[in-house]
Amino acid sequence: MTENLPATNKLTYWQPSAGETIAGVIQNSGTFNNPVYDEQKTMLLQDDDRSVVGVVLNRYLIHSLKQNNATPGDLVTVTFHGKEQKNNGRSFNRYTLLVDKLA
């Protein structure tokens, strides 16, 4: 299901540099129309200052969220370690994800 974010919602997307971490409580996740990148699987996190930040999900993050049974209300910490290269020459973004069940 694709959802449009309300025009009044000033959602910022996390665009990390290597070594950056974001933490927040999951508000929602799904496929949203991103004005820059079109449709993206995105997790919406509410951070400490109550701002909602969109985290675009790659296959690793989607798999990690499922493995940890992450649901809205859980605290998530995502760290971006930077771009890495596989043995076959393809590059990918390396992340780690931690889930803390608050409920």
VMD Tcl script that builds the backbone (N, CA, C; Angstrom):
set m [mol new atoms 309]
animate dup $m
set s [atomselect $m all]
$s set {name element resname resid chain x y z} {
  {N N MET 1 A 0.843 -1.169 0.000}
  {CA C MET 1 A 0.000 0.000 0.000}
  {C C MET 1 A 0.892 1.237 0.000}
  {N N THR 2 A 0.584 2.178 -0.866}
  {CA C THR 2 A 1.327 3.423 -0.939}
  {C C THR 2 A 0.512 4.520 -0.278}
  {N N GLU 3 A 1.172 5.284 0.567}
  {CA C GLU 3 A 0.491 6.369 1.253}
  {C C GLU 3 A 1.155 7.688 0.894}
  {N N ASN 4 A 0.359 8.722 0.804}
  {CA C ASN 4 A 0.891 10.059 0.641}
  {C C ASN 4 A 0.983 10.693 2.016}
  {N N LEU 5 A 2.103 11.299 2.297}
  {CA C LEU 5 A 2.222 12.011 3.558}
  {C C LEU 5 A 1.427 13.300 3.447}
  {N N PRO 6 A 0.766 13.715 4.514}
  {CA C PRO 6 A 0.010 14.965 4.458}
  {C C PRO 6 A 0.922 16.124 4.087}
  {N N ALA 7 A 0.430 17.016 3.260}
  {CA C ALA 7 A 1.232 18.163 2.814}
  {C C ALA 7 A 1.664 19.032 3.984}
  {N N THR 8 A 0.879 19.046 5.051}
  {CA C THR 8 A 1.204 19.882 6.197}
  {C C THR 8 A 2.286 19.254 7.067}
  {N N ASN 9 A 2.554 17.974 6.865}
  {CA C ASN 9 A 3.561 17.283 7.654}
  {C C ASN 9 A 4.932 17.581 7.063}
  {N N LYS 10 A 5.762 18.284 7.791}
  {CA C LYS 10 A 7.095 18.640 7.314}
  {C C LYS 10 A 8.058 17.522 7.663}
  {N N LEU 11 A 7.925 16.414 6.981}
  {CA C LEU 11 A 8.754 15.252 7.241}
  {C C LEU 11 A 10.138 15.467 6.650}
  {N N THR 12 A 11.144 15.217 7.459}
  {CA C THR 12 A 12.517 15.241 6.970}
  {C C THR 12 A 12.980 13.807 6.827}
  {N N TYR 13 A 13.804 13.570 5.832}
  {CA C TYR 13 A 14.360 12.251 5.620}
  {C C TYR 13 A 15.791 12.230 6.132}
  {N N TRP 14 A 16.145 11.152 6.811}
  {CA C TRP 14 A 17.488 10.983 7.335}
  {C C TRP 14 A 18.429 10.723 6.173}
  {N N GLN 15 A 19.446 11.558 6.047}
  {CA C GLN 15 A 20.457 11.397 5.003}
  {C C GLN 15 A 21.815 11.364 5.705}
  {N N PRO 16 A 22.176 10.189 6.218}
  {CA C PRO 16 A 23.348 10.103 7.093}
  {C C PRO 16 A 24.685 10.102 6.360}
  {N N SER 17 A 25.693 10.514 7.090}
  {CA C SER 17 A 27.087 10.333 6.684}
  {C C SER 17 A 27.592 9.117 7.439}
  {N N ALA 18 A 28.704 8.548 6.981}
  {CA C ALA 18 A 29.268 7.370 7.640}
  {C C ALA 18 A 29.502 7.651 9.121}
  {N N GLY 19 A 29.042 6.727 9.959}
  {CA C GLY 19 A 29.223 6.844 11.404}
  {C C GLY 19 A 28.053 7.472 12.130}
  {N N GLU 20 A 27.078 7.993 11.404}
  {CA C GLU 20 A 25.931 8.640 12.053}
  {C C GLU 20 A 24.900 7.622 12.524}
  {N N THR 21 A 24.247 7.981 13.629}
  {CA C THR 21 A 23.219 7.139 14.237}
  {C C THR 21 A 21.958 7.961 14.430}
  {N N ILE 22 A 20.818 7.305 14.262}
  {CA C ILE 22 A 19.535 7.916 14.570}
  {C C ILE 22 A 18.783 6.959 15.486}
  {N N ALA 23 A 18.059 7.525 16.437}
  {CA C ALA 23 A 17.257 6.708 17.350}
  {C C ALA 23 A 15.907 7.374 17.515}
  {N N GLY 24 A 14.879 6.552 17.656}
  {CA C GLY 24 A 13.543 7.083 17.862}
  {C C GLY 24 A 12.537 5.964 17.997}
  {N N VAL 25 A 11.321 6.367 18.298}
  {CA C VAL 25 A 10.217 5.426 18.460}
  {C C VAL 25 A 9.503 5.292 17.121}
  {N N ILE 26 A 9.286 4.047 16.702}
  {CA C ILE 26 A 8.596 3.801 15.433}
  {C C ILE 26 A 7.170 4.339 15.530}
  {N N GLN 27 A 6.817 5.208 14.587}
  {CA C GLN 27 A 5.463 5.726 14.483}
  {C C GLN 27 A 4.666 4.955 13.445}
  {N N ASN 28 A 5.347 4.576 12.368}
  {CA C ASN 28 A 4.681 3.926 11.248}
  {C C ASN 28 A 5.765 3.420 10.304}
  {N N SER 29 A 5.409 2.524 9.434}
  {CA C SER 29 A 6.299 2.151 8.340}
  {C C SER 29 A 5.434 1.694 7.186}
  {N N GLY 30 A 5.973 1.817 6.010}
  {CA C GLY 30 A 5.234 1.425 4.820}
  {C C GLY 30 A 5.869 2.041 3.603}
  {N N THR 31 A 5.158 2.009 2.498}
  {CA C THR 31 A 5.645 2.619 1.272}
  {C C THR 31 A 4.987 3.973 1.140}
  {N N PHE 32 A 5.807 5.001 1.127}
  {CA C PHE 32 A 5.321 6.371 1.064}
  {C C PHE 32 A 5.825 7.033 -0.203}
  {N N ASN 33 A 5.057 8.001 -0.693}
  {CA C ASN 33 A 5.498 8.807 -1.816}
  {C C ASN 33 A 6.480 9.837 -1.290}
  {N N ASN 34 A 7.735 9.637 -1.623}
  {CA C ASN 34 A 8.795 10.563 -1.256}
  {C C ASN 34 A 8.912 11.567 -2.392}
  {N N PRO 35 A 8.817 12.872 -2.110}
  {CA C PRO 35 A 8.835 13.859 -3.186}
  {C C PRO 35 A 10.125 13.848 -4.004}
  {N N VAL 36 A 11.219 13.357 -3.446}
  {CA C VAL 36 A 12.487 13.339 -4.167}
  {C C VAL 36 A 12.724 12.008 -4.864}
  {N N TYR 37 A 12.440 10.897 -4.159}
  {CA C TYR 37 A 12.808 9.577 -4.669}
  {C C TYR 37 A 11.620 8.734 -5.112}
  {N N ASP 38 A 10.442 9.316 -5.215}
  {CA C ASP 38 A 9.241 8.584 -5.599}
  {C C ASP 38 A 8.816 7.653 -4.477}
  {N N GLU 39 A 8.354 6.443 -4.783}
  {CA C GLU 39 A 7.885 5.529 -3.744}
  {C C GLU 39 A 9.069 4.849 -3.073}
  {N N GLN 40 A 9.091 4.906 -1.749}
  {CA C GLN 40 A 10.162 4.292 -0.973}
  {C C GLN 40 A 9.583 3.607 0.243}
  {N N LYS 41 A 10.111 2.435 0.572}
  {CA C LYS 41 A 9.754 1.812 1.850}
  {C C LYS 41 A 10.446 2.636 2.913}
  {N N THR 42 A 9.661 3.131 3.847}
  {CA C THR 42 A 10.154 4.104 4.815}
  {C C THR 42 A 9.630 3.785 6.205}
  {N N MET 43 A 10.485 4.003 7.197}
  {CA C MET 43 A 10.089 3.887 8.599}
  {C C MET 43 A 10.066 5.303 9.162}
  {N N LEU 44 A 8.971 5.642 9.833}
  {CA C LEU 44 A 8.849 6.962 10.446}
  {C C LEU 44 A 9.200 6.848 11.924}
  {N N LEU 45 A 10.217 7.609 12.345}
  {CA C LEU 45 A 10.672 7.596 13.733}
  {C C LEU 45 A 10.418 8.947 14.370}
  {N N GLN 46 A 9.961 8.919 15.630}
  {CA C GLN 46 A 9.827 10.154 16.392}
  {C C GLN 46 A 11.028 10.218 17.324}
  {N N ASP 47 A 11.834 11.285 17.181}
  {CA C ASP 47 A 13.043 11.393 17.988}
  {C C ASP 47 A 12.774 12.113 19.305}
  {N N ASP 48 A 13.838 12.366 20.062}
  {CA C ASP 48 A 13.711 12.955 21.393}
  {C C ASP 48 A 13.017 14.315 21.407}
  {N N ASP 49 A 13.195 15.105 20.357}
  {CA C ASP 49 A 12.548 16.424 20.332}
  {C C ASP 49 A 11.183 16.390 19.652}
  {N N ARG 50 A 10.627 15.172 19.529}
  {CA C ARG 50 A 9.286 14.924 18.988}
  {C C ARG 50 A 9.150 15.188 17.491}
  {N N SER 51 A 10.266 15.343 16.795}
  {CA C SER 51 A 10.238 15.473 15.338}
  {C C SER 51 A 10.083 14.084 14.731}
  {N N VAL 52 A 9.367 14.009 13.625}
  {CA C VAL 52 A 9.221 12.735 12.913}
  {C C VAL 52 A 10.189 12.757 11.737}
  {N N VAL 53 A 11.009 11.713 11.653}
  {CA C VAL 53 A 12.038 11.609 10.631}
  {C C VAL 53 A 11.804 10.338 9.830}
  {N N GLY 54 A 11.882 10.437 8.515}
  {CA C GLY 54 A 11.737 9.280 7.648}
  {C C GLY 54 A 13.086 8.609 7.427}
  {N N VAL 55 A 13.134 7.292 7.611}
  {CA C VAL 55 A 14.334 6.501 7.347}
  {C C VAL 55 A 14.002 5.570 6.190}
  {N N VAL 56 A 14.634 5.789 5.045}
  {CA C VAL 56 A 14.404 4.936 3.882}
  {C C VAL 56 A 15.020 3.572 4.178}
  {N N LEU 57 A 14.232 2.526 3.924}
  {CA C LEU 57 A 14.631 1.169 4.284}
  {C C LEU 57 A 15.216 0.414 3.093}
  {N N ASN 58 A 16.375 -0.201 3.312}
  {CA C ASN 58 A 16.924 -1.108 2.312}
  {C C ASN 58 A 16.573 -2.540 2.723}
  {N N ARG 59 A 17.012 -3.519 1.959}
  {CA C ARG 59 A 16.664 -4.914 2.262}
  {C C ARG 59 A 17.157 -5.343 3.640}
  {N N TYR 60 A 18.378 -4.937 4.007}
  {CA C TYR 60 A 18.922 -5.326 5.309}
  {C C TYR 60 A 18.066 -4.773 6.443}
  {N N LEU 61 A 17.693 -3.482 6.370}
  {CA C LEU 61 A 16.894 -2.879 7.438}
  {C C LEU 61 A 15.508 -3.516 7.513}
  {N N ILE 62 A 14.900 -3.792 6.375}
  {CA C ILE 62 A 13.585 -4.444 6.363}
  {C C ILE 62 A 13.688 -5.820 7.027}
  {N N HIS 63 A 14.709 -6.582 6.660}
  {CA C HIS 63 A 14.913 -7.917 7.233}
  {C C HIS 63 A 15.159 -7.827 8.743}
  {N N SER 64 A 15.991 -6.889 9.166}
  {CA C SER 64 A 16.295 -6.727 10.596}
  {C C SER 64 A 15.060 -6.339 11.398}
  {N N LEU 65 A 14.232 -5.469 10.841}
  {CA C LEU 65 A 12.994 -5.081 11.527}
  {C C LEU 65 A 12.089 -6.297 11.701}
  {N N LYS 66 A 11.977 -7.122 10.647}
  {CA C LYS 66 A 11.144 -8.329 10.734}
  {C C LYS 66 A 11.718 -9.319 11.733}
  {N N GLN 67 A 13.033 -9.536 11.695}
  {CA C GLN 67 A 13.681 -10.481 12.609}
  {C C GLN 67 A 13.471 -10.090 14.067}
  {N N ASN 68 A 13.414 -8.784 14.329}
  {CA C ASN 68 A 13.245 -8.283 15.694}
  {C C ASN 68 A 11.783 -8.040 16.044}
  {N N ASN 69 A 10.868 -8.411 15.139}
  {CA C ASN 69 A 9.430 -8.186 15.344}
  {C C ASN 69 A 9.135 -6.744 15.755}
  {N N ALA 70 A 9.811 -5.805 15.100}
  {CA C ALA 70 A 9.635 -4.392 15.426}
  {C C ALA 70 A 8.243 -3.926 15.017}
  {N N THR 71 A 7.597 -3.183 15.914}
  {CA C THR 71 A 6.261 -2.658 15.679}
  {C C THR 71 A 6.215 -1.211 16.144}
  {N N PRO 72 A 5.195 -0.468 15.720}
  {CA C PRO 72 A 5.053 0.902 16.217}
  {C C PRO 72 A 5.080 0.921 17.744}
  {N N GLY 73 A 5.821 1.893 18.273}
  {CA C GLY 73 A 5.986 2.014 19.716}
  {C C GLY 73 A 7.324 1.488 20.210}
  {N N ASP 74 A 8.027 0.723 19.363}
  {CA C ASP 74 A 9.345 0.213 19.737}
  {C C ASP 74 A 10.405 1.288 19.496}
  {N N LEU 75 A 11.437 1.273 20.320}
  {CA C LEU 75 A 12.575 2.178 20.153}
  {C C LEU 75 A 13.569 1.515 19.218}
  {N N VAL 76 A 13.993 2.245 18.195}
  {CA C VAL 76 A 14.916 1.719 17.204}
  {C C VAL 76 A 16.138 2.629 17.120}
  {N N THR 77 A 17.306 2.007 17.010}
  {CA C THR 77 A 18.545 2.742 16.774}
  {C C THR 77 A 19.159 2.201 15.492}
  {N N VAL 78 A 19.421 3.105 14.545}
  {CA C VAL 78 A 20.008 2.727 13.261}
  {C C VAL 78 A 21.334 3.471 13.114}
  {N N THR 79 A 22.390 2.735 12.794}
  {CA C THR 79 A 23.694 3.343 12.531}
  {C C THR 79 A 24.083 3.056 11.091}
  {N N PHE 80 A 24.509 4.108 10.389}
  {CA C PHE 80 A 25.000 3.979 9.021}
  {C C PHE 80 A 26.523 3.943 9.088}
  {N N HIS 81 A 27.115 2.859 8.593}
  {CA C HIS 81 A 28.567 2.693 8.664}
  {C C HIS 81 A 29.270 3.149 7.389}
  {N N GLY 82 A 28.511 3.408 6.345}
  {CA C GLY 82 A 29.094 3.872 5.090}
  {C C GLY 82 A 28.896 2.867 3.975}
  {N N LYS 83 A 29.400 3.231 2.805}
  {CA C LYS 83 A 29.323 2.349 1.641}
  {C C LYS 83 A 30.459 1.343 1.716}
  {N N GLU 84 A 30.143 0.102 1.351}
  {CA C GLU 84 A 31.152 -0.949 1.286}
  {C C GLU 84 A 30.999 -1.666 -0.040}
  {N N GLN 85 A 32.012 -2.455 -0.368}
  {CA C GLN 85 A 31.983 -3.161 -1.636}
  {C C GLN 85 A 32.067 -4.665 -1.401}
  {N N LYS 86 A 31.206 -5.385 -2.108}
  {CA C LYS 86 A 31.237 -6.848 -2.060}
  {C C LYS 86 A 32.394 -7.356 -2.922}
  {N N ASN 87 A 32.683 -8.651 -2.787}
  {CA C ASN 87 A 33.742 -9.264 -3.593}
  {C C ASN 87 A 33.461 -9.175 -5.085}
  {N N ASN 88 A 32.179 -9.149 -5.450}
  {CA C ASN 88 A 31.824 -9.074 -6.874}
  {C C ASN 88 A 31.873 -7.647 -7.421}
  {N N GLY 89 A 32.270 -6.687 -6.588}
  {CA C GLY 89 A 32.418 -5.312 -7.048}
  {C C GLY 89 A 31.204 -4.433 -6.811}
  {N N ARG 90 A 30.074 -5.030 -6.444}
  {CA C ARG 90 A 28.861 -4.231 -6.190}
  {C C ARG 90 A 28.987 -3.536 -4.847}
  {N N SER 91 A 28.520 -2.295 -4.781}
  {CA C SER 91 A 28.583 -1.566 -3.514}
  {C C SER 91 A 27.232 -1.610 -2.816}
  {N N PHE 92 A 27.272 -1.435 -1.497}
  {CA C PHE 92 A 26.050 -1.427 -0.708}
  {C C PHE 92 A 26.265 -0.536 0.507}
  {N N ASN 93 A 25.173 -0.117 1.115}
  {CA C ASN 93 A 25.228 0.684 2.332}
  {C C ASN 93 A 25.166 -0.248 3.535}
  {N N ARG 94 A 26.139 -0.144 4.433}
  {CA C ARG 94 A 26.172 -1.004 5.629}
  {C C ARG 94 A 25.510 -0.267 6.792}
  {N N TYR 95 A 24.544 -0.941 7.411}
  {CA C TYR 95 A 23.823 -0.428 8.575}
  {C C TYR 95 A 23.852 -1.464 9.693}
  {N N THR 96 A 23.625 -1.011 10.915}
  {CA C THR 96 A 23.237 -1.909 11.999}
  {C C THR 96 A 21.953 -1.350 12.579}
  {N N LEU 97 A 21.137 -2.235 13.118}
  {CA C LEU 97 A 19.850 -1.843 13.659}
  {C C LEU 97 A 19.644 -2.556 14.994}
  {N N LEU 98 A 19.232 -1.814 16.004}
  {CA C LEU 98 A 18.893 -2.367 17.316}
  {C C LEU 98 A 17.457 -1.999 17.626}
  {N N VAL 99 A 16.710 -2.944 18.210}
  {CA C VAL 99 A 15.315 -2.705 18.571}
  {C C VAL 99 A 15.164 -2.937 20.062}
  {N N ASP 100 A 14.529 -1.989 20.733}
  {CA C ASP 100 A 14.233 -2.112 22.154}
  {C C ASP 100 A 12.711 -2.077 22.295}
  {N N LYS 101 A 12.140 -3.209 22.713}
  {CA C LYS 101 A 10.695 -3.304 22.877}
  {C C LYS 101 A 10.295 -2.511 24.116}
  {N N LEU 102 A 9.567 -1.415 23.929}
  {CA C LEU 102 A 9.176 -0.569 25.056}
  {C C LEU 102 A 7.909 -1.055 25.740}
  {N N ALA 103 A 7.089 -1.812 25.007}
  {CA C ALA 103 A 5.807 -2.241 25.568}
  {C C ALA 103 A 5.960 -3.440 26.462}
}
mol reanalyze $m
mol bondsrecalc $m
mol representation Tube
mol addrep $m
